[in-house]
Amino acid sequence: MTSPASSTITMFGADWCRDCVRTKKQLDELGIDYTYIDLVAEPAAADVAREISGRTNIPVVVYPDASHHVEPSNSDVEAKLRELSLI
């Protein structure tokens, strides 16, 4: 049995980050369910994002298959969502 977290996309981001705003908008427009972790509201979560990605860049998008993107383009996100049959 898989845990609920494994079937969810998690995005680490911040409202001041233009790439974060763009990726969040894309997920919203595609109707994708995801968990958004605001690094301004939850600064400690930045350590989690850095552990996942090995970098300090955001957004970090973690997919249900445990893969992730750091600062993905819209086409990167779309390709991954298609690969996972989420769109």
C-alpha positions in Angstrom: 0.0 0.0 0.0 1.4 3.4 -0.9 1.2 6.4 1.4 -0.9 9.4 0.3 2.2 11.5 0.0 3.6 9.2 -2.7 0.7 9.9 -5.0 1.0 13.7 -4.6 3.2 16.3 -6.2 5.0 18.5 -3.8 6.3 21.9 -4.8 8.7 23.9 -2.7 8.6 27.6 -3.6 8.2 31.2 -2.6 5.9 34.0 -3.9 8.9 36.3 -4.7 10.3 33.6 -7.1 9.1 34.2 -10.6 9.8 30.6 -11.7 7.8 29.4 -8.6 4.8 31.6 -9.6 5.0 30.3 -13.2 5.2 26.6 -12.2 2.4 27.0 -9.6 0.2 28.8 -12.3 0.9 25.9 -14.7 -0.1 23.2 -12.2 -3.3 25.2 -11.3 -4.2 25.7 -14.9 -3.7 22.0 -15.6 -5.9 21.1 -12.6 -3.1 19.1 -11.0 -3.5 18.4 -7.3 -0.3 19.3 -5.4 1.0 20.3 -2.1 2.6 23.8 -2.0 5.2 24.4 0.6 5.8 28.2 1.0 9.4 28.6 2.0 8.7 32.1 3.3 6.1 30.8 5.7 8.1 27.6 6.5 11.8 28.6 6.3 12.9 25.2 7.8 11.4 23.5 4.7 14.2 25.1 2.6 16.5 22.5 4.2 14.2 19.7 3.0 14.1 21.1 -0.5 17.9 21.4 -0.5 18.2 17.8 0.7 16.0 16.6 -2.1 17.7 18.6 -4.9 21.2 19.1 -3.6 20.8 22.8 -4.6 19.4 26.0 -3.2 17.5 26.9 -6.3 13.7 26.9 -6.3 11.1 25.8 -7.2 11.7 22.1 -6.4 8.9 20.0 -7.7 8.8 16.4 -6.4 6.7 13.9 -8.3 4.8 10.8 -7.2 7.6 8.5 -8.6 10.1 10.3 -6.2 11.8 12.1 -9.1 12.2 15.8 -9.0 12.8 18.9 -11.0 14.7 22.1 -9.9 13.7 25.3 -11.7 11.8 23.3 -14.4 10.5 24.9 -17.6 6.8 24.5 -18.4 7.7 21.9 -21.0 9.8 19.9 -18.5 6.8 19.8 -16.1 4.3 19.0 -18.8 6.5 16.1 -20.2 6.8 14.6 -16.7 3.1 14.9 -16.0 2.4 13.1 -19.3 5.0 10.4 -18.4 3.1 9.9 -15.2 -0.3 9.9 -17.0 -1.4 12.8 -14.8 -2.5 14.9 -17.9 
